[in-house]
């Protein structure tokens, strides 16, 4: 990309980093409250960073009214906050909140900020909508619930179907997103689904909402996840190699984002607009990125974003996700944890956690531990093997809210 | 003012405070699709809004539209989420582009209305009808009575129109 300025940092390029990551197990039936899980994930992130609770003075979270708020989690851990904010949202929240944490710290409102998402996405509020949608409806909801349109798959399907019509994208190509992510999950001991699947498995799974088969849809799980954002100067005092934030985009919209199907070609998604913020601010282009985290609420969401962020030409996403590029050992692996299709559903934050670990050169696969406690990676990507991408220096995450809005972050190895 | 209608066993509350949406369904109840048309830029819009998405003017007049269009995209629901729809699977979610105001204000823009495929009497369509539908199909609006003078606009195959060869999800 010739028009990208790499000579001088733009905005806060290189000034902030992710220094800690934490998770609970990815399960169905956690047997825990979102409060208990959130506490565990935040604590794990603080310990991972080599910090103490006293080092944390900012906290943010996102939810769909299905979680526990920051003051409660902070209180349970004895953290006194100088700043907190709990926002509404699912996918696309993580990257947006990373940018907001940077701004809040830059404004002097706090020094080190934890971002978490805690959800019983299977045992309490199911993300696919199962168990919801009974009862009365209003005039406004006649436009959606009045026609049996309430789940994410039902809301996004027009965009997916039109992409197949506009560009000849085939079900077999799309299914390869799940196939590749299942290969990655088979090398992730934490993943909820570790079984490798074939294109036939995807296409023969039951139809949910055409063009989506069951295996085109992400898993629903119970889990909490957390990351810690701080200034680069403090980042180098932490335990791990920092993941340095080069550029961030927060919930960037298509025209008429709430009714995106009214405007423009609906097979184009928000990444088309977000890319013009992401790449110039990062000082790199898609060709420089070595590992991606393209949100996989559905197989299609990965494909559409990789295409609109410029990893391939418009309309060629079907080829891009099915020709080996996105697989471990390929040119630019995507969602090396197995992502939301296989590892567990976290509304995006686990996809950022995975890339933080990639940039540390320390993903938690089955490779043996060395004397320094770090894994000695084999780069053998066969089942139950390694999932570390070799010599990775740059990653990009692309968070999906709807076809109408999305967020992104580029990170570099510190 | 709150009027209560009913659809597929679901009570529908028409709260008078939500003037724009209530007016839309009231027009449908009188058997004619109306959309807001901006008094300043003259463009129609869907769904109802509180200002013009093209010029931000709050002033609009409800104008009748013909209710004929072409299928722009669709989804076929096999696993219903809402209890009220479980009896009707597979049912179609349609995105119908009206003949009016196509490619305006910009290329690839249009008035794209959502709905289900229904019979001429407004009942959810049978699987045989569902299988005929694909992108490019000509459709016509149908009104399903909700009671109390309100109706839901839905879509039926326009049997009076020459049908092009339609595009369907490859099986």
Boltz contact constraints between the chains, C-beta under 6 A:
constraints:
  - contact:
      token1: [A, 129]
      token2: [B, 81]
      max_distance: 6.0
  - contact:
      token1: [A, 133]
      token2: [B, 81]
      max_distance: 6.0
  - contact:
      token1: [A, 133]
      token2: [B, 82]
      max_distance: 6.0
  - contact:
      token1: [A, 134]
      token2: [B, 83]
      max_distance: 6.0
  - contact:
      token1: [A, 136]
      token2: [B, 11]
      max_distance: 6.0
  - contact:
      token1: [A, 136]
      token2: [B, 13]
      max_distance: 6.0
  - contact:
      token1: [A, 137]
      token2: [B, 10]
      max_distance: 6.0
  - contact:
      token1: [A, 137]
      token2: [B, 12]
      max_distance: 6.0
  - contact:
      token1: [A, 138]
      token2: [B, 13]
      max_distance: 6.0
  - contact:
      token1: [A, 139]
      token2: [B, 14]
      max_distance: 6.0
  - contact:
      token1: [A, 139]
      token2: [B, 18]
      max_distance: 6.0
  - contact:
      token1: [A, 139]
      token2: [B, 21]
      max_distance: 6.0
  - contact:
      token1: [A, 139]
      token2: [B, 22]
      max_distance: 6.0
  - contact:
      token1: [A, 139]
      token2: [B, 25]
      max_distance: 6.0
  - contact:
      token1: [A, 140]
      token2: [B, 18]
      max_distance: 6.0
  - contact:
      token1: [A, 140]
      token2: [B, 21]
      max_distance: 6.0
  - contact:
      token1: [A, 143]
      token2: [B, 47]
      max_distance: 6.0
  - contact:
      token1: [A, 147]
      token2: [B, 115]
      max_distance: 6.0
  - contact:
      token1: [A, 147]
      token2: [B, 116]
      max_distance: 6.0
  - contact:
      token1: [A, 148]
      token2: [B, 82]
      max_distance: 6.0
  - contact:
      token1: [A, 148]
      token2: [B, 85]
      max_distance: 6.0
  - contact:
      token1: [A, 149]
      token2: [B, 93]
      max_distance: 6.0
  - contact:
      token1: [A, 150]
      token2: [B, 81]
      max_distance: 6.0
  - contact:
      token1: [A, 150]
      token2: [B, 82]
      max_distance: 6.0
  - contact:
      token1: [A, 151]
      token2: [B, 81]
      max_distance: 6.0
  - contact:
      token1: [A, 157]
      token2: [B, 75]
      max_distance: 6.0
  - contact:
      token1: [A, 158]
      token2: [B, 73]
      max_distance: 6.0
  - contact:
      token1: [A, 158]
      token2: [B, 95]
      max_distance: 6.0
  - contact:
      token1: [A, 161]
      token2: [B, 73]
      max_distance: 6.0
  - contact:
      token1: [A, 162]
      token2: [B, 73]
      max_distance: 6.0
  - contact:
      token1: [A, 165]
      token2: [B, 135]
      max_distance: 6.0
  - contact:
      token1: [A, 165]
      token2: [B, 167]
      max_distance: 6.0
  - contact:
      token1: [A, 207]
      token2: [B, 78]
      max_distance: 6.0
  - contact:
      token1: [A, 208]
      token2: [B, 79]
      max_distance: 6.0
  - contact:
      token1: [A, 209]
      token2: [B, 75]
      max_distance: 6.0
  - contact:
      token1: [A, 209]
      token2: [B, 77]
      max_distance: 6.0
  - contact:
      token1: [A, 210]
      token2: [B, 76]
      max_distance: 6.0
  - contact:
      token1: [A, 210]
      token2: [B, 169]
      max_distance: 6.0
  - contact:
      token1: [A, 211]
      token2: [B, 169]
      max_distance: 6.0
  - contact:
      token1: [A, 256]
      token2: [B, 53]
      max_distance: 6.0
  - contact:
      token1: [A, 261]
      token2: [B, 95]
      max_distance: 6.0
  - contact:
      token1: [A, 261]
      token2: [B, 112]
      max_distance: 6.0
  - contact:
      token1: [A, 262]
      token2: [B, 112]
      max_distance: 6.0
  - contact:
      token1: [A, 263]
      token2: [B, 109]
      max_distance: 6.0
  - contact:
      token1: [A, 264]
      token2: [B, 108]
      max_distance: 6.0
  - contact:
      token1: [A, 265]
      token2: [B, 108]
      max_distance: 6.0
